[in-house]
Amino acid sequence: GAAEAEPDKQGRILIPQVLRDHAHLSKDVTFIGASSRAEIWDTGRWNEFNSNLTEESIAEAMDMLDL
């Protein structure tokens, strides 16, 4: 899901409730860059998603992508 948003005078944006619910966002979030877009994750879910990453698995993925 995605939504367009206009920042307020302090540069903040409001994430629509439907997207907060979809992403299970709580108080702590992680903001990442992914190619040409940004993603906002619930920090606990982000840590769980990445819990199996090792240096070897990252190197293997980079080799597969020829990076």
All heavy atoms as TSV, in Angstrom:
chain	resi	resn	atom	element	x	y	z
A	1	GLY	N	N	0.812	-1.180	0.000
A	1	GLY	CA	C	0.000	0.000	0.000
A	1	GLY	C	C	0.857	1.245	0.000
A	1	GLY	O	O	1.988	1.245	0.460
A	2	ALA	N	N	0.303	2.280	-0.532
A	2	ALA	CA	C	0.993	3.558	-0.593
A	2	ALA	C	C	-0.034	4.678	-0.565
A	2	ALA	O	O	-1.218	4.465	-0.836
A	2	ALA	CB	C	1.824	3.658	-1.865
A	3	ALA	N	N	0.444	5.860	-0.235
A	3	ALA	CA	C	-0.420	7.040	-0.233
A	3	ALA	C	C	0.443	8.264	-0.456
A	3	ALA	O	O	1.604	8.290	-0.050
A	3	ALA	CB	C	-1.167	7.156	1.087
A	4	GLU	N	N	-0.114	9.254	-1.119
A	4	GLU	CA	C	0.575	10.528	-1.253
A	4	GLU	C	C	0.293	11.340	-0.001
A	4	GLU	O	O	-0.797	11.278	0.564
A	4	GLU	CB	C	0.100	11.271	-2.492
A	4	GLU	CG	C	0.564	10.630	-3.777
A	4	GLU	CD	C	0.286	11.493	-4.992
A	4	GLU	OE1	O	0.278	12.730	-4.853
A	4	GLU	OE2	O	0.079	10.910	-6.048
A	5	ALA	N	N	1.303	12.105	0.422
A	5	ALA	CA	C	1.131	12.900	1.632
A	5	ALA	C	C	1.877	14.213	1.490
A	5	ALA	O	O	2.940	14.270	0.874
A	5	ALA	CB	C	1.655	12.139	2.841
A	6	GLU	N	N	1.317	15.256	2.043
A	6	GLU	CA	C	1.961	16.566	2.078
A	6	GLU	C	C	2.525	16.782	3.478
A	6	GLU	O	O	1.823	16.606	4.468
A	6	GLU	CB	C	0.941	17.664	1.764
A	6	GLU	CG	C	0.449	17.659	0.334
A	6	GLU	CD	C	1.519	18.077	-0.657
A	6	GLU	OE1	O	2.356	18.931	-0.309
A	6	GLU	OE2	O	1.521	17.527	-1.773
A	7	PRO	N	N	3.799	17.143	3.569
A	7	PRO	CA	C	4.365	17.407	4.894
A	7	PRO	C	C	3.774	18.672	5.510
A	7	PRO	O	O	3.403	19.608	4.798
A	7	PRO	CB	C	5.862	17.570	4.627
A	7	PRO	CG	C	5.985	17.850	3.172
A	7	PRO	CD	C	4.764	17.288	2.502
A	8	ASP	N	N	3.709	18.689	6.849
A	8	ASP	CA	C	3.260	19.895	7.527
A	8	ASP	C	C	4.427	20.879	7.626
A	8	ASP	O	O	5.496	20.648	7.071
A	8	ASP	CB	C	2.653	19.569	8.894
A	8	ASP	CG	C	3.645	19.029	9.903
A	8	ASP	OD1	O	4.872	19.068	9.656
A	8	ASP	OD2	O	3.196	18.568	10.979
A	9	LYS	N	N	4.250	21.967	8.340
A	9	LYS	CA	C	5.280	23.002	8.424
A	9	LYS	C	C	6.555	22.508	9.097
A	9	LYS	O	O	7.614	23.094	8.923
A	9	LYS	CB	C	4.736	24.224	9.160
A	9	LYS	CG	C	3.677	24.951	8.377
A	9	LYS	CD	C	3.141	26.148	9.130
A	9	LYS	CE	C	2.033	26.804	8.321
A	9	LYS	NZ	N	1.468	27.952	9.023
A	10	GLN	N	N	6.469	21.433	9.867
A	10	GLN	CA	C	7.647	20.870	10.522
A	10	GLN	C	C	8.224	19.686	9.739
A	10	GLN	O	O	9.108	18.986	10.220
A	10	GLN	CB	C	7.313	20.452	11.953
A	10	GLN	CG	C	6.975	21.627	12.842
A	10	GLN	CD	C	6.655	21.193	14.263
A	10	GLN	OE1	O	6.178	20.085	14.493
A	10	GLN	NE2	N	6.910	22.079	15.208
A	11	GLY	N	N	7.699	19.429	8.545
A	11	GLY	CA	C	8.209	18.358	7.699
A	11	GLY	C	C	7.660	16.978	8.022
A	11	GLY	O	O	8.140	15.980	7.513
A	12	ARG	N	N	6.642	16.914	8.861
A	12	ARG	CA	C	6.057	15.614	9.231
A	12	ARG	C	C	4.942	15.247	8.270
A	12	ARG	O	O	4.316	16.107	7.670
A	12	ARG	CB	C	5.486	15.689	10.653
A	12	ARG	CG	C	6.509	16.042	11.692
A	12	ARG	CD	C	5.864	16.279	13.021
A	12	ARG	NE	N	4.925	17.400	12.926
A	12	ARG	CZ	C	4.297	17.936	13.967
A	12	ARG	NH1	N	4.474	17.451	15.175
A	12	ARG	NH2	N	3.470	18.943	13.803
A	13	ILE	N	N	4.723	13.945	8.131
A	13	ILE	CA	C	3.590	13.463	7.336
A	13	ILE	C	C	2.729	12.569	8.212
A	13	ILE	O	O	3.212	11.943	9.149
A	13	ILE	CB	C	4.036	12.696	6.074
A	13	ILE	CG1	C	4.890	11.479	6.446
A	13	ILE	CG2	C	4.761	13.604	5.101
A	13	ILE	CD1	C	5.106	10.509	5.326
A	14	LEU	N	N	1.462	12.531	7.887
A	14	LEU	CA	C	0.529	11.654	8.590
A	14	LEU	C	C	0.320	10.409	7.745
A	14	LEU	O	O	-0.065	10.496	6.573
A	14	LEU	CB	C	-0.806	12.368	8.817
A	14	LEU	CG	C	-1.890	11.549	9.500
A	14	LEU	CD1	C	-1.467	11.177	10.923
A	14	LEU	CD2	C	-3.194	12.317	9.524
A	15	ILE	N	N	0.596	9.261	8.332
A	15	ILE	CA	C	0.366	7.996	7.641
A	15	ILE	C	C	-1.098	7.618	7.868
A	15	ILE	O	O	-1.543	7.523	9.019
A	15	ILE	CB	C	1.298	6.888	8.174
A	15	ILE	CG1	C	2.754	7.308	7.965
A	15	ILE	CG2	C	1.003	5.556	7.504
A	15	ILE	CD1	C	3.749	6.410	8.655
A	16	PRO	N	N	-1.859	7.421	6.792
A	16	PRO	CA	C	-3.277	7.084	6.961
A	16	PRO	C	C	-3.456	5.833	7.841
A	16	PRO	O	O	-2.643	4.903	7.798
A	16	PRO	CB	C	-3.748	6.823	5.529
A	16	PRO	CG	C	-2.775	7.565	4.665
A	16	PRO	CD	C	-1.470	7.496	5.384
A	17	GLN	N	N	-4.528	5.830	8.604
A	17	GLN	CA	C	-4.794	4.734	9.543
A	17	GLN	C	C	-4.830	3.380	8.849
A	17	GLN	O	O	-4.314	2.397	9.370
A	17	GLN	CB	C	-6.107	4.975	10.295
A	17	GLN	CG	C	-6.384	3.947	11.381
A	17	GLN	CD	C	-5.370	4.008	12.509
A	17	GLN	OE1	O	-5.071	5.077	13.014
A	17	GLN	NE2	N	-4.835	2.862	12.905
A	18	VAL	N	N	-5.396	3.322	7.649
A	18	VAL	CA	C	-5.480	2.044	6.937
A	18	VAL	C	C	-4.074	1.486	6.676
A	18	VAL	O	O	-3.856	0.276	6.769
A	18	VAL	CB	C	-6.312	2.176	5.639
A	18	VAL	CG1	C	-5.637	3.069	4.619
A	18	VAL	CG2	C	-6.610	0.815	5.055
A	19	LEU	N	N	-3.099	2.349	6.380
A	19	LEU	CA	C	-1.729	1.883	6.146
A	19	LEU	C	C	-1.037	1.541	7.460
A	19	LEU	O	O	-0.244	0.595	7.516
A	19	LEU	CB	C	-0.933	2.925	5.368
A	19	LEU	CG	C	-1.398	3.174	3.939
A	19	LEU	CD1	C	-0.550	4.256	3.283
A	19	LEU	CD2	C	-1.370	1.897	3.123
A	20	ARG	N	N	-1.326	2.298	8.522
A	20	ARG	CA	C	-0.760	1.953	9.837
A	20	ARG	C	C	-1.260	0.581	10.280
A	20	ARG	O	O	-0.489	-0.230	10.805
A	20	ARG	CB	C	-1.113	3.010	10.873
A	20	ARG	CG	C	-0.324	4.298	10.690
A	20	ARG	CD	C	-0.636	5.279	11.770
A	20	ARG	NE	N	-1.907	5.905	11.417
A	20	ARG	CZ	C	-2.551	6.763	12.172
A	20	ARG	NH1	N	-2.095	7.101	13.348
A	20	ARG	NH2	N	-3.682	7.296	11.765
A	21	ASP	N	N	-2.536	0.322	10.055
A	21	ASP	CA	C	-3.097	-0.986	10.409
A	21	ASP	C	C	-2.474	-2.091	9.550
A	21	ASP	O	O	-2.109	-3.148	10.057
A	21	ASP	CB	C	-4.615	-0.999	10.231
A	21	ASP	CG	C	-5.339	-0.106	11.225
A	21	ASP	OD1	O	-4.736	0.278	12.259
A	21	ASP	OD2	O	-6.514	0.224	10.948
A	22	HIS	N	N	-2.347	-1.833	8.257
A	22	HIS	CA	C	-1.785	-2.824	7.323
A	22	HIS	C	C	-0.359	-3.210	7.724
A	22	HIS	O	O	0.021	-4.378	7.663
A	22	HIS	CB	C	-1.810	-2.266	5.903
A	22	HIS	CG	C	-1.146	-3.127	4.887
A	22	HIS	ND1	N	-1.711	-4.298	4.431
A	22	HIS	CD2	C	0.044	-3.013	4.250
A	22	HIS	CE1	C	-0.895	-4.851	3.552
A	22	HIS	NE2	N	0.176	-4.091	3.430
A	23	ALA	N	N	0.430	-2.222	8.136
A	23	ALA	CA	C	1.834	-2.460	8.485
A	23	ALA	C	C	2.019	-2.816	9.957
A	23	ALA	O	O	3.142	-3.056	10.384
A	23	ALA	CB	C	2.663	-1.225	8.154
A	24	HIS	N	N	0.925	-2.865	10.713
A	24	HIS	CA	C	0.975	-3.173	12.142
A	24	HIS	C	C	1.938	-2.227	12.867
A	24	HIS	O	O	2.722	-2.646	13.714
A	24	HIS	CB	C	1.383	-4.626	12.390
A	24	HIS	CG	C	0.519	-5.618	11.689
A	24	HIS	ND1	N	-0.722	-5.982	12.156
A	24	HIS	CD2	C	0.703	-6.301	10.535
A	24	HIS	CE1	C	-1.258	-6.855	11.339
A	24	HIS	NE2	N	-0.420	-7.071	10.342
A	25	LEU	N	N	1.894	-0.932	12.495
A	25	LEU	CA	C	2.801	0.029	13.102
A	25	LEU	C	C	2.419	0.291	14.548
A	25	LEU	O	O	1.247	0.463	14.871
A	25	LEU	CB	C	2.801	1.348	12.327
A	25	LEU	CG	C	3.282	1.275	10.882
A	25	LEU	CD1	C	3.232	2.662	10.242
A	25	LEU	CD2	C	4.672	0.687	10.787
A	26	SER	N	N	3.432	0.300	15.402
A	26	SER	CA	C	3.236	0.644	16.806
A	26	SER	C	C	4.012	1.921	17.070
A	26	SER	O	O	4.249	2.706	16.154
A	26	SER	CB	C	3.704	-0.509	17.698
A	26	SER	OG	O	5.097	-0.725	17.516
A	27	LYS	N	N	4.449	2.093	18.274
A	27	LYS	CA	C	5.165	3.312	18.630
A	27	LYS	C	C	6.533	3.404	17.965
A	27	LYS	O	O	6.927	4.458	17.480
A	27	LYS	CB	C	5.320	3.402	20.154
A	27	LYS	CG	C	5.960	4.678	20.605
A	27	LYS	CD	C	5.980	4.787	22.111
A	27	LYS	CE	C	6.604	6.112	22.514
A	27	LYS	NZ	N	6.572	6.304	23.941
A	28	ASP	N	N	7.279	2.304	17.939
A	28	ASP	CA	C	8.626	2.299	17.374
A	28	ASP	C	C	8.595	1.801	15.942
A	28	ASP	O	O	8.105	0.706	15.669
A	28	ASP	CB	C	9.552	1.404	18.207
A	28	ASP	CG	C	9.734	1.931	19.613
A	28	ASP	OD1	O	9.866	3.157	19.778
A	28	ASP	OD2	O	9.746	1.113	20.552
A	29	VAL	N	N	9.122	2.623	15.022
A	29	VAL	CA	C	9.155	2.243	13.619
A	29	VAL	C	C	10.581	2.347	13.094
A	29	VAL	O	O	11.435	3.014	13.669
A	29	VAL	CB	C	8.213	3.118	12.753
A	29	VAL	CG1	C	6.770	2.956	13.190
A	29	VAL	CG2	C	8.632	4.571	12.774
A	30	THR	N	N	10.825	1.651	11.995
A	30	THR	CA	C	12.109	1.679	11.299
A	30	THR	C	C	11.845	2.187	9.893
A	30	THR	O	O	10.959	1.691	9.200
A	30	THR	CB	C	12.740	0.279	11.270
A	30	THR	OG1	O	12.968	-0.142	12.614
A	30	THR	CG2	C	14.047	0.275	10.508
A	31	PHE	N	N	12.618	3.169	9.495
A	31	PHE	CA	C	12.482	3.795	8.186
A	31	PHE	C	C	13.674	3.368	7.346
A	31	PHE	O	O	14.820	3.570	7.744
A	31	PHE	CB	C	12.470	5.322	8.375
A	31	PHE	CG	C	12.177	6.093	7.140
A	31	PHE	CD1	C	10.873	6.319	6.739
A	31	PHE	CD2	C	13.203	6.625	6.390
A	31	PHE	CE1	C	10.598	7.056	5.609
A	31	PHE	CE2	C	12.949	7.370	5.251
A	31	PHE	CZ	C	11.641	7.581	4.866
A	32	ILE	N	N	13.403	2.714	6.199
A	32	ILE	CA	C	14.502	2.226	5.362
A	32	ILE	C	C	14.339	2.715	3.933
A	32	ILE	O	O	13.229	3.003	3.484
A	32	ILE	CB	C	14.596	0.679	5.365
A	32	ILE	CG1	C	13.346	0.062	4.760
A	32	ILE	CG2	C	14.828	0.154	6.763
A	32	ILE	CD1	C	13.533	-1.370	4.351
A	33	GLY	N	N	15.443	2.798	3.229
A	33	GLY	CA	C	15.423	3.073	1.800
A	33	GLY	C	C	15.490	1.749	1.068
A	33	GLY	O	O	16.290	0.883	1.412
A	34	ALA	N	N	14.646	1.579	0.087
A	34	ALA	CA	C	14.620	0.339	-0.691
A	34	ALA	C	C	14.548	0.712	-2.164
A	34	ALA	O	O	13.488	1.031	-2.673
A	34	ALA	CB	C	13.426	-0.516	-0.284
A	35	SER	N	N	15.721	0.716	-2.806
A	35	SER	CA	C	15.821	1.094	-4.216
A	35	SER	C	C	15.368	2.546	-4.380
A	35	SER	O	O	15.983	3.432	-3.816
A	35	SER	CB	C	15.022	0.130	-5.081
A	35	SER	OG	O	15.254	0.387	-6.444
A	36	SER	N	N	14.282	2.780	-5.076
A	36	SER	CA	C	13.820	4.152	-5.321
A	36	SER	C	C	12.630	4.536	-4.449
A	36	SER	O	O	11.909	5.478	-4.755
A	36	SER	CB	C	13.447	4.300	-6.790
A	36	SER	OG	O	12.366	3.436	-7.100
A	37	ARG	N	N	12.426	3.831	-3.364
A	37	ARG	CA	C	11.287	4.139	-2.493
A	37	ARG	C	C	11.725	4.034	-1.030
A	37	ARG	O	O	12.811	3.579	-0.725
A	37	ARG	CB	C	10.122	3.197	-2.769
A	37	ARG	CG	C	10.407	1.753	-2.425
A	37	ARG	CD	C	9.249	0.828	-2.794
A	37	ARG	NE	N	9.454	-0.497	-2.289
A	37	ARG	CZ	C	10.195	-1.425	-2.877
A	37	ARG	NH1	N	10.812	-1.154	-4.013
A	37	ARG	NH2	N	10.318	-2.618	-2.350
A	38	ALA	N	N	10.859	4.453	-0.161
A	38	ALA	CA	C	11.097	4.337	1.275
A	38	ALA	C	C	10.056	3.384	1.851
A	38	ALA	O	O	8.937	3.290	1.347
A	38	ALA	CB	C	10.987	5.695	1.952
A	39	GLU	N	N	10.438	2.667	2.891
A	39	GLU	CA	C	9.516	1.774	3.582
A	39	GLU	C	C	9.534	2.114	5.061
A	39	GLU	O	O	10.582	2.437	5.618
A	39	GLU	CB	C	9.920	0.312	3.390
A	39	GLU	CG	C	9.812	-0.168	1.962
A	39	GLU	CD	C	10.175	-1.641	1.808
A	39	GLU	OE1	O	10.549	-2.289	2.805
A	39	GLU	OE2	O	10.077	-2.141	0.674
A	40	ILE	N	N	8.377	2.024	5.682
A	40	ILE	CA	C	8.253	2.239	7.121
A	40	ILE	C	C	7.746	0.937	7.712
A	40	ILE	O	O	6.679	0.453	7.346
A	40	ILE	CB	C	7.294	3.397	7.435
A	40	ILE	CG1	C	7.804	4.686	6.771
A	40	ILE	CG2	C	7.146	3.575	8.943
A	40	ILE	CD1	C	6.841	5.843	6.835
A	41	TRP	N	N	8.529	0.364	8.624
A	41	TRP	CA	C	8.218	-0.918	9.257
A	41	TRP	C	C	8.034	-0.728	10.748
A	41	TRP	O	O	8.695	0.108	11.364
A	41	TRP	CB	C	9.386	-1.884	9.076
A	41	TRP	CG	C	9.568	-2.480	7.734
A	41	TRP	CD1	C	9.976	-1.853	6.596
A	41	TRP	CD2	C	9.387	-3.853	7.383
A	41	TRP	NE1	N	10.062	-2.740	5.567
A	41	TRP	CE2	C	9.705	-3.980	6.022
A	41	TRP	CE3	C	8.992	-4.974	8.099
A	41	TRP	CZ2	C	9.638	-5.197	5.362
A	41	TRP	CZ3	C	8.932	-6.187	7.433
A	41	TRP	CH2	C	9.240	-6.286	6.087
A	42	ASP	N	N	7.192	-1.538	11.353
A	42	ASP	CA	C	7.187	-1.663	12.804
A	42	ASP	C	C	8.537	-2.267	13.176
A	42	ASP	O	O	8.970	-3.254	12.566
A	42	ASP	CB	C	6.047	-2.580	13.250
A	42	ASP	CG	C	6.064	-2.815	14.735
A	42	ASP	OD1	O	5.606	-1.932	15.473
A	42	ASP	OD2	O	6.583	-3.876	15.152
A	43	THR	N	N	9.239	-1.670	14.115
A	43	THR	CA	C	10.599	-2.105	14.433
A	43	THR	C	C	10.654	-3.577	14.839
A	43	THR	O	O	11.554	-4.310	14.404
A	43	THR	CB	C	11.208	-1.213	15.524
A	43	THR	OG1	O	11.296	0.126	15.005
A	43	THR	CG2	C	12.597	-1.668	15.924
A	44	GLY	N	N	9.724	-4.040	15.629
A	44	GLY	CA	C	9.717	-5.448	16.033
A	44	GLY	C	C	9.559	-6.379	14.840
A	44	GLY	O	O	10.250	-7.395	14.728
A	45	ARG	N	N	8.662	-6.027	13.923
A	45	ARG	CA	C	8.457	-6.850	12.726
A	45	ARG	C	C	9.674	-6.799	11.814
A	45	ARG	O	O	10.040	-7.794	11.196
A	45	ARG	CB	C	7.194	-6.418	11.986
A	45	ARG	CG	C	5.927	-6.758	12.767
A	45	ARG	CD	C	4.684	-6.230	12.085
A	45	ARG	NE	N	4.509	-6.757	10.746
A	45	ARG	CZ	C	3.759	-7.808	10.424
A	45	ARG	NH1	N	3.112	-8.445	11.365
A	45	ARG	NH2	N	3.653	-8.202	9.176
A	46	TRP	N	N	10.343	-5.637	11.716
A	46	TRP	CA	C	11.558	-5.518	10.907
A	46	TRP	C	C	12.658	-6.420	11.473
A	46	TRP	O	O	13.314	-7.142	10.729
A	46	TRP	CB	C	12.024	-4.064	10.873
A	46	TRP	CG	C	13.326	-3.877	10.173
A	46	TRP	CD1	C	14.527	-3.602	10.750
A	46	TRP	CD2	C	13.581	-3.974	8.771
A	46	TRP	NE1	N	15.506	-3.518	9.794
A	46	TRP	CE2	C	14.954	-3.740	8.560
A	46	TRP	CE3	C	12.774	-4.232	7.668
A	46	TRP	CZ2	C	15.542	-3.759	7.307
A	46	TRP	CZ3	C	13.364	-4.246	6.413
A	46	TRP	CH2	C	14.731	-4.014	6.239
A	47	ASN	N	N	12.828	-6.390	12.789
A	47	ASN	CA	C	13.850	-7.235	13.414
A	47	ASN	C	C	13.537	-8.714	13.208
A	47	ASN	O	O	14.438	-9.509	12.928
A	47	ASN	CB	C	13.979	-6.908	14.897
A	47	ASN	CG	C	14.570	-5.535	15.123
A	47	ASN	OD1	O	15.261	-4.983	14.275
A	47	ASN	ND2	N	14.284	-4.954	16.271
A	48	GLU	N	N	12.269	-9.072	13.316
A	48	GLU	CA	C	11.866	-10.470	13.089
A	48	GLU	C	C	12.108	-10.872	11.637
A	48	GLU	O	O	12.620	-11.959	11.355
A	48	GLU	CB	C	10.390	-10.633	13.436
A	48	GLU	CG	C	9.859	-12.035	13.277
A	48	GLU	CD	C	8.376	-12.125	13.623
A	48	GLU	OE1	O	7.948	-11.458	14.583
A	48	GLU	OE2	O	7.674	-12.860	12.914
A	49	PHE	N	N	11.768	-9.989	10.697
A	49	PHE	CA	C	11.948	-10.249	9.268
A	49	PHE	C	C	13.418	-10.506	8.944
A	49	PHE	O	O	13.741	-11.334	8.094
A	49	PHE	CB	C	11.421	-9.049	8.472
A	49	PHE	CG	C	11.556	-9.173	6.982
A	49	PHE	CD1	C	10.701	-9.979	6.258
A	49	PHE	CD2	C	12.529	-8.464	6.303
A	49	PHE	CE1	C	10.818	-10.082	4.876
A	49	PHE	CE2	C	12.665	-8.552	4.929
A	49	PHE	CZ	C	11.796	-9.361	4.211
A	50	ASN	N	N	14.315	-9.816	9.625
A	50	ASN	CA	C	15.741	-9.917	9.355
A	50	ASN	C	C	16.484	-10.825	10.322
A	50	ASN	O	O	17.716	-10.908	10.266
A	50	ASN	CB	C	16.383	-8.521	9.383
A	50	ASN	CG	C	15.953	-7.704	8.196
A	50	ASN	OD1	O	16.282	-8.027	7.077
A	50	ASN	ND2	N	15.202	-6.659	8.459
A	51	SER	N	N	15.794	-11.544	11.164
A	51	SER	CA	C	16.442	-12.328	12.217
A	51	SER	C	C	17.326	-13.454	11.678
A	51	SER	O	O	18.253	-13.882	12.359
A	51	SER	CB	C	15.403	-12.901	13.175
A	51	SER	OG	O	14.559	-13.825	12.513
A	52	ASN	N	N	17.060	-13.923	10.483
A	52	ASN	CA	C	17.848	-15.026	9.924
A	52	ASN	C	C	19.001	-14.570	9.037
A	52	ASN	O	O	19.706	-15.406	8.470
A	52	ASN	CB	C	16.943	-15.973	9.122
A	52	ASN	CG	C	15.960	-16.693	10.009
A	52	ASN	OD1	O	16.260	-16.992	11.152
A	52	ASN	ND2	N	14.778	-16.948	9.494
A	53	LEU	N	N	19.192	-13.266	8.915
A	53	LEU	CA	C	20.273	-12.773	8.069
A	53	LEU	C	C	21.627	-13.007	8.725
A	53	LEU	O	O	21.800	-12.813	9.917
A	53	LEU	CB	C	20.119	-11.275	7.799
A	53	LEU	CG	C	19.015	-10.858	6.843
A	53	LEU	CD1	C	19.004	-9.347	6.696
A	53	LEU	CD2	C	19.191	-11.511	5.482
A	54	THR	N	N	22.564	-13.446	7.907
A	54	THR	CA	C	23.947	-13.595	8.342
A	54	THR	C	C	24.823	-12.905	7.303
A	54	THR	O	O	24.357	-12.593	6.201
A	54	THR	CB	C	24.354	-15.074	8.433
A	54	THR	OG1	O	24.280	-15.649	7.113
A	54	THR	CG2	C	23.464	-15.853	9.398
A	55	GLU	N	N	26.062	-12.684	7.640
A	55	GLU	CA	C	26.977	-12.095	6.665
A	55	GLU	C	C	27.063	-12.971	5.424
A	55	GLU	O	O	27.134	-12.462	4.300
A	55	GLU	CB	C	28.360	-11.902	7.281
A	55	GLU	CG	C	28.418	-10.780	8.288
A	55	GLU	CD	C	29.820	-10.527	8.809
A	55	GLU	OE1	O	30.800	-10.835	8.091
A	55	GLU	OE2	O	29.926	-10.013	9.930
A	56	GLU	N	N	27.039	-14.272	5.622
A	56	GLU	CA	C	27.124	-15.199	4.492
A	56	GLU	C	C	25.894	-15.118	3.597
A	56	GLU	O	O	26.008	-15.126	2.372
A	56	GLU	CB	C	27.311	-16.636	4.991
A	56	GLU	CG	C	28.639	-16.898	5.670
A	56	GLU	CD	C	28.675	-16.417	7.129
A	56	GLU	OE1	O	27.605	-16.241	7.750
A	56	GLU	OE2	O	29.787	-16.198	7.632
A	57	SER	N	N	24.710	-15.036	4.198
A	57	SER	CA	C	23.498	-14.979	3.373
A	57	SER	C	C	23.413	-13.657	2.619
A	57	SER	O	O	22.935	-13.623	1.481
A	57	SER	CB	C	22.243	-15.203	4.225
A	57	SER	OG	O	22.038	-14.139	5.135
A	58	ILE	N	N	23.892	-12.582	3.220
A	58	ILE	CA	C	23.902	-11.293	2.530
A	58	ILE	C	C	24.888	-11.333	1.364
A	58	ILE	O	O	24.581	-10.894	0.254
A	58	ILE	CB	C	24.251	-10.165	3.519
A	58	ILE	CG1	C	23.120	-10.001	4.540
A	58	ILE	CG2	C	24.493	-8.850	2.768
A	58	ILE	CD1	C	23.446	-9.089	5.698
A	59	ALA	N	N	26.085	-11.889	1.596
A	59	ALA	CA	C	27.085	-11.998	0.536
A	59	ALA	C	C	26.560	-12.865	-0.608
A	59	ALA	O	O	26.755	-12.542	-1.791
A	59	ALA	CB	C	28.382	-12.582	1.096
A	60	GLU	N	N	25.885	-13.952	-0.282
A	60	GLU	CA	C	25.321	-14.831	-1.302
A	60	GLU	C	C	24.272	-14.089	-2.139
A	60	GLU	O	O	24.268	-14.199	-3.373
A	60	GLU	CB	C	24.680	-16.049	-0.641
A	60	GLU	CG	C	24.128	-17.063	-1.607
A	60	GLU	CD	C	23.545	-18.259	-0.884
A	60	GLU	OE1	O	24.228	-18.829	-0.011
A	60	GLU	OE2	O	22.398	-18.622	-1.209
A	61	ALA	N	N	23.402	-13.322	-1.483
A	61	ALA	CA	C	22.393	-12.557	-2.203
A	61	ALA	C	C	23.032	-11.505	-3.103
A	61	ALA	O	O	22.599	-11.302	-4.243
A	61	ALA	CB	C	21.432	-11.904	-1.218
A	62	MET	N	N	24.081	-10.863	-2.630
A	62	MET	CA	C	24.769	-9.869	-3.435
A	62	MET	C	C	25.443	-10.507	-4.646
A	62	MET	O	O	25.433	-9.948	-5.738
A	62	MET	CB	C	25.774	-9.096	-2.576
A	62	MET	CG	C	25.101	-8.213	-1.551
A	62	MET	SD	S	26.261	-7.349	-0.485
A	62	MET	CE	C	26.863	-6.107	-1.611
A	63	ASP	N	N	25.991	-11.705	-4.460
A	63	ASP	CA	C	26.589	-12.430	-5.583
A	63	ASP	C	C	25.536	-12.769	-6.626
A	63	ASP	O	O	25.777	-12.651	-7.830
A	63	ASP	CB	C	27.281	-13.712	-5.110
A	63	ASP	CG	C	28.600	-13.452	-4.411
A	63	ASP	OD1	O	29.157	-12.345	-4.574
A	63	ASP	OD2	O	29.078	-14.361	-3.695
A	64	MET	N	N	24.362	-13.198	-6.155
A	64	MET	CA	C	23.280	-13.538	-7.075
A	64	MET	C	C	22.828	-12.316	-7.877
A	64	MET	O	O	22.430	-12.435	-9.024
A	64	MET	CB	C	22.097	-14.136	-6.314
A	64	MET	CG	C	22.367	-15.534	-5.760
A	64	MET	SD	S	21.025	-16.164	-4.729
A	64	MET	CE	C	19.655	-16.086	-5.832
A	65	LEU	N	N	22.904	-11.145	-7.253
A	65	LEU	CA	C	22.503	-9.906	-7.929
A	65	LEU	C	C	23.661	-9.273	-8.695
A	65	LEU	O	O	23.505	-8.219	-9.286
A	65	LEU	CB	C	21.955	-8.905	-6.903
A	65	LEU	CG	C	20.662	-9.327	-6.208
A	65	LEU	CD1	C	20.341	-8.384	-5.052
A	65	LEU	CD2	C	19.516	-9.362	-7.201
A	66	ASP	N	N	24.814	-9.916	-8.638
A	66	ASP	CA	C	26.030	-9.442	-9.312
A	66	ASP	C	C	26.428	-8.053	-8.812
A	66	ASP	O	O	26.762	-7.172	-9.581
A	66	ASP	CB	C	25.836	-9.444	-10.832
A	66	ASP	CG	C	27.177	-9.440	-11.565
A	66	ASP	OD1	O	28.168	-9.940	-10.993
A	66	ASP	OD2	O	27.215	-8.902	-12.689
A	67	LEU	N	N	26.367	-7.889	-7.488
A	67	LEU	CA	C	26.765	-6.617	-6.873
A	67	LEU	C	C	28.137	-6.698	-6.261
A	67	LEU	O	O	28.589	-7.609	-5.747
A	67	LEU	CB	C	25.752	-6.210	-5.791
A	67	LEU	CG	C	24.336	-5.930	-6.295
A	67	LEU	CD1	C	23.409	-5.661	-5.120
A	67	LEU	CD2	C	24.341	-4.738	-7.236
